[in-house]
Amino acid sequence: SDLLGHAIENALTAQQARLFVRSIQNSWGVQPLIWTQRQSLELFSDARRLLHAAGIFEDTDGPDSEAAASCYRRAAELFEWLSRSHDEVTREVPTEILAAGAYQLAGLPAMATGILRRSQVGGAGGIIVAFLSCDFDSVLGRSAIFWQENFELTGRDGSAHLLDAAEDSAEGSLPPMPEPAEEWDTEEGDTARKAPFSPLAWYVVVETVRTLGLLAEGLRRGEQTRTGIALDKLRTLADIATRWANDETWVMLRLVSAAAERFVRNSLHRRAAALVADTPTAGNQLRRFAREQFGRGRGVLWASQIKGLERLTDGNAFALCTPTGSGKTMVANLALVKELLLTPPEPGAQGRLALYLVPSRALAGEVEGKLSSEFRGENIVITGLYGGTDWGITDNWLTTETPTVLIATVEKAEALMRYVGRLLIHRLALLIIDEAHQVVVAGTPRTMRDLAAHGDRSMRLESLVSRILVLKPNIARIALTAVAG
């Protein structure tokens, strides 16, 4: 309970507050607070104990324990502030890697990625950086370079001779370990932290690289057997490190192992499988979409995306209210995949249609560009209808048999409903309302005048959606917003 007091959200102990202020002062290049190396080491030890407490909470409360997330978050903050303060509390492992691993386990992947973007670590460390960033393509690319430089370790026996060397070394019969003798090379090729490898340490480094490459490939392809084998091996490597490595190396391997388990658990392949449970023939379509998302670095779902996907699987109508940058777009894309690509069309019917409502022309153009990129190569039409776009009754998207996404402002959608509403309603399968908080009308004199004059956008949106729901009450619909309560 005393340790949990060090992890309360929006509350800092006196020492934590001083470290936070000091990290800001160093970032700003101003004279920092008076500080000692001992204080840095004490806070590093606090962070390490918080990680241990988080593991205990996960064992007792499950992987989604809120207490564990709080401990991980505060440990990550301490590691980050120590890194920003340039405090030398580690010798072999950069503190920002520890911070990123803890942020991933706290359910804050954007924080982890932001820290790692500033990292200059290369070599084997660069592979770990790429893995914690969920950049699995980079993991494979960096791993290929690693194996080119260490070709002798790619044979049938792998790293077995390194274990033999470790046993000889323990008996005192092994000469000094040859190159590679330095860990954590920077991208520019300069050594960031020099640490001669023992045979056992080099074995763990090599096998960690091998395992992360296996995990990256298995995650990208959704191969459960391969990822399961890799996870077991990564846990074993972390266990080995508890007996020979220093604290920082063990903490790093423990964080990487726990993050890998979370990546596998929250993989888009695994989480989205429920969408095709009733239509197994659509599995190939979903796997192709998931692989494309992994190529974009978005194959591991965030907490808000998992909740949205669960609602999408259980029903067809919900509002997703999460902050900007929390992944709402992915949920909308999965809804499009589910309703347009995975749902079998009725015999002889026209292609299913999704209406994507946005509040402004600028946002409509942005959404159209993103969706066109996301669904490039898919059998789907992405089109927009907003300011400056003309249309006629002969437009192909109105009657095509290809699934269609129509991005429109409220005003253009109203015009469509007025003139070709019967064609739209017949095909309409999904309604997505972006910036949905605009339906809330503030009771100001101006909004009341606009309402009386039938010029209030909020009321126009509410009226349009209400008419659609009267005509097609069972349509799938999603409301997206970052600011609604």
C-alpha positions in Angstrom: 0.0 0.0 0.0 2.9 2.3 0.7 4.3 1.7 -2.8 0.9 2.4 -4.4 1.1 5.9 -2.9 4.0 6.5 -5.3 1.7 5.7 -8.3 -1.4 7.8 -7.7 -2.6 9.5 -10.9 -2.1 13.3 -10.9 -0.2 13.1 -7.6 3.5 13.1 -7.0 5.7 12.6 -4.0 8.1 15.4 -3.2 11.1 13.6 -4.8 9.1 12.7 -7.9 8.0 16.3 -8.3 11.6 17.5 -8.0 12.7 15.0 -10.6 9.8 16.1 -12.9 10.8 19.8 -12.6 14.4 18.9 -13.1 13.6 17.0 -16.3 11.7 20.0 -17.7 14.6 22.4 -16.7 17.1 20.2 -18.6 14.8 20.1 -21.6 14.6 23.9 -21.6 18.3 24.3 -21.1 18.0 26.2 -17.8 19.9 25.7 -14.6 18.3 22.6 -12.9 17.6 22.0 -9.3 20.4 20.8 -7.0 20.4 17.1 -7.3 22.6 14.1 -6.3 23.3 10.8 -8.0 22.0 9.1 -5.0 18.6 10.7 -5.5 18.5 9.5 -9.1 19.4 5.9 -8.1 16.7 5.9 -5.4 14.0 6.9 -7.9 15.3 4.3 -10.3 14.9 1.7 -7.6 11.4 3.1 -6.9 10.5 2.6 -10.6 11.9 -1.0 -10.5 9.8 -1.8 -7.4 6.7 -0.4 -9.1 7.3 -2.8 -12.0 7.5 -5.7 -9.6 4.3 -4.5 -7.9 2.6 -4.3 -11.3 3.5 -7.9 -12.0 2.0 -9.0 -8.7 -1.3 -7.1 -9.5 -1.4 -8.7 -12.9 -1.0 -12.2 -11.3 -3.8 -11.5 -8.8 -6.2 -9.3 -10.8 -5.6 -10.3 -14.4 -3.8 -8.6 -17.3 -6.2 -5.6 -17.4 -5.6 -4.7 -13.7 -6.0 -1.0 -13.2 -3.6 -1.1 -10.2 -1.0 -2.7 -12.5 -1.6 0.0 -15.1 -1.1 2.7 -12.5 2.2 1.2 -11.4 3.4 0.8 -15.0 2.5 4.4 -15.8 4.4 5.9 -12.8 7.4 3.7 -13.4 7.4 4.8 -17.1 7.2 8.4 -16.0 10.2 8.0 -13.6 12.3 6.4 -16.3 11.4 9.1 -18.8 12.2 11.9 -16.4 15.5 10.3 -15.5 16.3 10.0 -19.2 15.3 13.7 -19.9 17.5 14.7 -16.9 20.5 12.9 -18.4 21.0 11.0 -15.2 23.5 8.1 -15.5 21.5 5.5 -13.7 22.1 2.7 -16.2 25.3 1.5 -17.8 24.1 -0.9 -20.5 20.4 -0.2 -21.3 19.2 3.3 -22.3 16.6 4.5 -19.8 14.3 5.6 -22.6 13.9 1.9 -23.6 12.8 1.1 -20.1 10.4 4.0 -20.2 8.9 2.9 -23.5 8.4 -0.7 -22.3 6.6 0.5 -19.2 4.4 2.9 -21.2 3.4 0.0 -23.5 2.3 -2.0 -20.5 0.5 1.0 -19.0 -1.7 1.1 -22.1 -0.1 4.3 -23.4 1.5 3.2 -26.7 1.6 6.7 -28.2 3.8 7.8 -25.2 6.1 4.8 -25.9 6.5 5.6 -29.6 7.1 9.3 -28.9 10.0 8.5 -26.6 11.5 5.9 -28.9 11.5 8.3 -31.9 14.2 10.3 -30.1 16.3 7.2 -29.5 19.6 6.8 -31.4 20.2 3.2 -30.4 21.3 0.9 -33.2 22.5 -2.7 -33.5 20.7 -5.3 -31.3 19.3 -2.4 -29.2 17.7 -0.9 -32.3 15.8 -4.1 -32.9 14.3 -3.8 -29.4 13.5 -0.1 -30.1 11.6 -1.1 -33.3 9.8 -3.9 -31.5 8.6 -1.7 -28.7 7.4 0.8 -31.3 5.3 -1.9 -33.0 7.3 -1.3 -36.2 7.6 -5.0 -37.1 8.8 -4.4 -40.6 11.7 -2.5 -39.2 12.4 -5.3 -36.7 12.7 -7.7 -39.7 14.9 -5.3 -41.7 17.2 -4.6 -38.8 17.3 -8.4 -37.9 18.4 -9.2 -41.5 21.3 -6.8 -41.1 22.2 -8.3 -37.7 22.4 -11.8 -39.2 24.4 -10.6 -42.2 27.0 -9.3 -39.7 26.8 -12.5 -37.6 26.4 -15.1 -40.4 28.2 -17.8 -38.4 25.2 -17.9 -36.0 22.6 -18.7 -38.7 23.6 -22.4 -39.2 21.7 -25.5 -38.0 23.3 -25.4 -34.6 22.4 -21.7 -34.1 23.8 -20.4 -30.9 24.6 -23.8 -29.3 28.4 -23.2 -29.4 27.9 -20.0 -27.4 26.5 -22.1 -24.5 29.4 -24.4 -24.8 31.7 -21.4 -24.5 29.8 -20.2 -21.5 30.4 -23.5 -19.7 34.1 -23.4 -20.6 34.3 -19.8 -19.3 32.6 -20.9 -16.0 35.4 -23.5 -15.6 38.1 -20.9 -16.3 39.3 -22.5 -19.5 38.1 -19.9 -22.0 40.2 -17.1 -23.3 38.8 -13.5 -23.4 35.7 -13.1 -25.5 36.4 -11.7 -29.0 34.3 -9.2 -30.9 31.5 -8.2 -30.7 32.6 -6.4 -27.6 30.3 -3.4 -27.5 26.6 -3.1 -26.9 24.0 -0.5 -27.9 25.7 1.1 -30.9 24.1 4.3 -32.0 22.7 4.8 -35.5 25.7 6.8 -36.5 28.0 3.9 -35.5 29.4 5.5 -32.3 29.2 3.4 -29.1 26.8 4.8 -26.6 27.6 2.4 -23.7 30.5 0.1 -23.8 30.0 -3.3 -22.1 32.1 -6.4 -23.1 29.9 -9.4 -23.7 30.4 -12.6 -21.7 29.6 -15.7 -23.7 26.3 -16.2 -21.9 25.4 -12.5 -22.3 26.1 -12.7 -26.0 24.0 -15.9 -26.2 21.0 -14.0 -24.7 21.5 -11.1 -27.0 21.6 -13.3 -30.1 18.6 -15.4 -29.0 16.6 -12.2 -28.1 17.2 -10.9 -31.7 16.2 -14.3 -33.1 13.0 -14.4 -31.0 11.9 -10.9 -31.7 12.3 -11.6 -35.5 10.2 -14.7 -35.1 7.6 -12.7 -33.1 7.5 -9.9 -35.6 6.9 -12.2 -38.5 4.3 -14.3 -36.6 2.4 -11.2 -35.6 2.3 -9.7 -39.1 0.9 -12.9 -40.5 -1.3 -13.9 -37.6 0.4 -17.2 -37.1 -0.6 -18.3 -33.6 1.8 -21.3 -33.4 4.9 -19.3 -34.3 4.1 -16.5 -31.9 3.4 -19.0 -29.1 6.8 -20.6 -29.5 8.5 -17.2 -29.6 6.7 -16.1 -26.4 7.8 -19.2 -24.5 11.4 -18.6 -25.6 11.3 -14.9 -24.6 10.1 -15.8 -21.1 12.9 -18.3 -20.8 15.5 -15.7 -21.8 14.1 -13.3 -19.2 14.3 -16.1 -16.6 18.0 -16.7 -17.6 18.7 -13.0 -17.2 17.5 -13.1 -13.5 20.5 -15.3 -12.7 23.3 -13.6 -14.5 22.4 -10.1 -15.6 22.4 -6.8 -13.8 19.1 -5.2 -12.8 18.7 -3.0 -15.8 19.2 -5.8 -18.3 16.8 -8.0 -16.5 14.2 -5.2 -16.3 14.5 -4.6 -20.0 14.0 -8.3 -20.9 11.1 -8.6 -18.5 9.4 -5.5 -20.1 10.1 -6.7 -23.6 8.6 -10.2 -22.7 5.5 -8.7 -21.1 5.0 -6.2 -24.0 5.3 -9.1 -26.5 2.5 -11.0 -24.6 0.4 -7.9 -24.8 1.1 -7.4 -28.5 0.0 -11.0 -29.2 -3.1 -10.6 -27.1 -4.1 -7.4 -28.8 -3.1 -8.3 -32.3 -5.6 -7.2 -34.9 -5.6 -10.7 -36.3 -6.7 -12.1 -33.0 -9.0 -9.4 -31.8 -10.9 -9.1 -35.1 -11.3 -12.8 -35.6 -14.8 -12.5 -34.0 -16.0 -10.4 -36.9 -15.7 -13.4 -39.3 -16.9 -16.1 -36.8 -20.2 -16.5 -38.7 -18.7 -16.1 -42.2 -15.5 -18.1 -42.3 -15.2 -17.5 -46.1 -14.4 -13.8 -45.3 -11.3 -14.7 -43.3 -8.9 -14.1 -46.2 -10.4 -10.6 -46.6 -9.8 -9.8 -43.0 -6.3 -11.3 -42.9 -5.4 -9.1 -45.9 -6.7 -6.0 -44.2 -4.9 -6.9 -41.0 -1.6 -7.4 -42.8 -2.0 -4.0 -44.4 -2.5 -2.4 -41.0 0.6 -4.1 -39.6 2.6 -2.7 -42.6 1.4 0.8 -41.4 2.4 0.1 -37.8 -1.2 -0.2 -36.6 -1.5 -3.9 -36.2 -1.6 -3.9 -32.4 -4.8 -2.4 -31.1 -5.0 0.2 -28.3 -7.3 0.0 -25.4 -10.0 2.3 -26.9 -9.8 0.4 -30.2 -10.4 -2.9 -28.4 -13.5 -1.5 -26.7 -14.8 -0.2 -30.0 -14.1 -3.5 -31.7 -15.9 -5.4 -28.9 -19.0 -3.1 -29.4 -18.7 -3.6 -33.1 -18.7 -7.4 -32.6 -21.6 -7.5 -30.1 -23.9 -5.1 -31.9 -24.3 -2.5 -34.7 -24.9 0.8 -32.9 -22.7 2.6 -30.4 -20.9 5.9 -29.7 -17.1 5.9 -29.3 -16.0 8.8 -27.1 -12.2 8.8 -26.7 -9.5 11.6 -26.9 -8.0 12.8 -30.2 -5.2 10.4 -31.3 -6.6 7.4 -29.5 -7.5 5.4 -32.6 -11.1 6.1 -33.4 -10.4 6.0 -37.1 -9.3 2.3 -36.9 -12.7 1.4 -35.3 -14.5 3.2 -38.2 -12.3 1.4 -40.7 -13.1 -2.0 -39.1 -16.8 -1.1 -39.2 -16.4 -0.5 -43.0 -14.6 -3.8 -43.4 -17.3 -5.6 -41.4 -20.4 -4.1 -43.2 -19.0 -3.7 -46.7 -16.4 -6.4 -47.2 -17.2 -9.2 -44.7 -21.0 -9.3 -44.9 -22.1 -11.4 -47.8 -24.4 -9.4 -50.2 -27.9 -10.5 -50.9 -28.3 -12.3 -54.2 -28.8 -9.8 -57.1 -28.5 -6.8 -54.8 -26.4 -3.7 -55.5 -23.2 -3.1 -53.6 -23.6 -2.1 -49.9 -23.2 1.6 -49.1 -21.7 3.4 -46.1 -22.5 7.0 -45.5 -19.7 8.8 -43.6 -21.0 12.2 -42.3 -18.4 14.9 -41.5 -19.0 18.5 -40.3 -16.8 20.4 -42.8 -15.4 20.3 -46.4 -11.8 20.2 -45.1 -12.5 17.1 -42.9 -14.3 15.4 -45.7 -11.3 15.8 -48.0 -9.0 14.5 -45.3 -11.2 11.5 -44.6 -11.5 10.7 -48.3 -7.8 10.8 -48.8 -7.1 8.5 -45.8 -9.7 6.0 -46.8 -8.5 5.9 -50.4 -5.1 5.1 -49.1 -6.3 2.5 -46.5 -8.5 0.6 -48.9 -6.2 0.8 -52.0 -6.3 -2.5 -53.8 -9.6 -3.5 -52.2 -12.8 -4.0 -54.2 -14.4 -0.9 -52.8 -15.3 2.6 -54.1 -14.3 5.6 -52.0 -15.9 8.8 -53.1 -16.8 12.2 -51.6 -19.6 14.6 -51.9 -18.9 18.1 -50.5 -18.2 21.6 -51.5 -17.4 22.1 -55.2 -18.4 18.5 -56.2 -21.1 18.1 -58.7 -23.1 15.0 -59.2 -25.8 13.7 -61.4 -28.3 10.9 -61.5 -26.0 9.0 -63.8 -23.0 9.0 -61.4 -21.6 5.4 -61.3 -21.4 5.1 -57.5 -25.1 5.6 -57.2 -25.9 2.2 -58.8 -22.7 0.3 -58.8 -22.6 -3.3 -57.6 -19.3 -2.5 -55.8 -19.3 -1.7 -52.1 -19.1 2.1 -51.7 -18.1 4.6 -49.0 -19.6 8.0 -49.5 -18.1 10.8 -47.5 -20.4 13.8 -47.3 -21.2 17.0 -45.3 -24.6 17.2 -43.7 -25.8 19.7 -46.3 -24.8 17.5 -49.2 -26.2 14.4 -47.6 -29.5 16.3 -47.1 -29.6 17.1 -50.8 -29.0 13.5 -51.7 -31.8 12.3 -49.4 -34.1 14.8 -51.0 -33.4 13.8 -54.6 -32.2 10.2 -54.6 -33.1 9.0 -51.1 -34.8 5.8 -52.3 -31.6 4.7 -54.1 -29.4 5.5 -51.1 -31.7 3.9 -48.5 -31.9 0.7 -50.5 -28.2 0.2 -50.4 -27.3 1.9 -47.1 -25.7 -0.6 -44.7 -23.6 1.7 -42.3 -23.9 5.2 -41.0 -20.8 6.8 -39.5 -21.1 10.2 -37.8 -17.8 11.9 -37.2 -17.5 14.8 -34.6 -20.9 13.6 -33.3 -20.9 15.9 -30.3 -22.1 18.7 -32.7 -25.7 17.4 -32.2 -25.6 18.9 -28.7 -27.2 22.4 -29.0 -25.9 25.0 -26.4 -28.8 27.2 -25.3 -27.3 30.5 -26.3 -29.3 33.3 -27.9 -27.5 32.8 -31.2 -28.1 29.1 -31.4 -31.8 29.6 -30.5 -32.1 32.1 -33.3 -30.4 29.7 -35.7 -32.7 27.0 -34.6 -35.8 29.1 -35.1 -34.6 30.0 -38.6 -33.9 26.3 -39.4 -30.2 27.2 -40.0 -28.7 25.3 -37.0 -26.2 22.7 -38.2 -26.7 20.6 -35.0 -30.5 20.3 -35.6 -29.9 19.6 -39.3 -27.7 16.7 -38.5 -30.1 15.4 -35.9 -33.0 15.7 -38.4 -31.1 13.9 -41.1 -30.1 11.0 -39.0 -33.6 10.7 -37.5 -35.1 10.5 -41.0 -32.5 7.8 -42.0 -33.4 5.8 -38.9 -37.1 6.0 -39.6 -36.5 4.7 -43.1 -34.0 2.0 -42.0 -34.2 1.5 -38.3 -31.8 -1.5 -38.1 -29.0 0.1 -39.9 -25.5 -0.2 -38.3 -24.4 3.2 -37.0 -21.4 4.6 -35.2 -20.9 8.0 -33.6 -17.3 9.2 -33.2 -16.3 12.1 -30.9 -13.3 13.3 -28.9 -15.0 15.8 -26.7 -18.4 14.5 -25.7 -18.9 13.7 -22.1 
